[in-house]
Amino acid sequence: MHQKKIISAGKKLTEAKKAVIFLHGRGASAEDILSLASHLEVTDYALLAPQATNHTWYPFPFISDPQQNEPWLSSALGLVKEMVGDINKAGIPSAQIYFVGFSQGACLTLEFVTRHAVRWGGVAAFTGGLIGDRIYSENYHGDFASTPVFISSSNPDPHIPVPRVKASTAILKSMNAIVTEKIYPNMGHTINQDEIETVNRLIFNPD
């Protein structure tokens, strides 16, 4: 199960007014995903990245039956929820909490925020979709209240089917998120410069 091992950067939680939770991909590390911060306009934010046990949030592909990924999936979701609670206790409201995830981390990001839909600061899901062998709409509750969300992927992508990306976008929109979806032809399993620029413009520096 996942331990609470969190790498931090940027401002201290007690000094920041905004925070970003970074969720790494399968086989990667908290340090890997935190390095993305140097490309994002998050200078005044507290930056927090948890480390998954054995570098994976759940063992099977995200489009598997969720029960196959238990208890790891619930443990991962619980860890993110605990982090949000800690950030709230430090005086930062949920409307100033942002999420950035890549691949498996993007799937975990989308699954968490959609199960706990409120007005978040913003969500960047680089190559991800909601988790499960199908969309389990009964798991999703709340109102995003115009939270800006960016969802992207490559067509094709070896891990993330484009139809699931589009289905995820539809669910989030139905819950009042302002979703920008971008599908890049033959991008590969990576993050490109257009994604970075779009996220900075829509989420981190919208003014």
Protein Blocks (a to p, Z undefined) as FASTA:
>chain_A
ZZdddddehjdfklpcbdcdddddehiafklmmmmmmmpccklpccdddddehhiabfbd
fkbcfklmpcklmmmmmmmmmmmmmmmmnopafklcccddehjlmmmmmmmmmmmgccdf
bdcdehiadedjbdcfklpgcjekhpacddddddddfklcfklmmmmmmmmmmnopacdd
dddehkbpaddfklmmmmmmmmmmmZZ
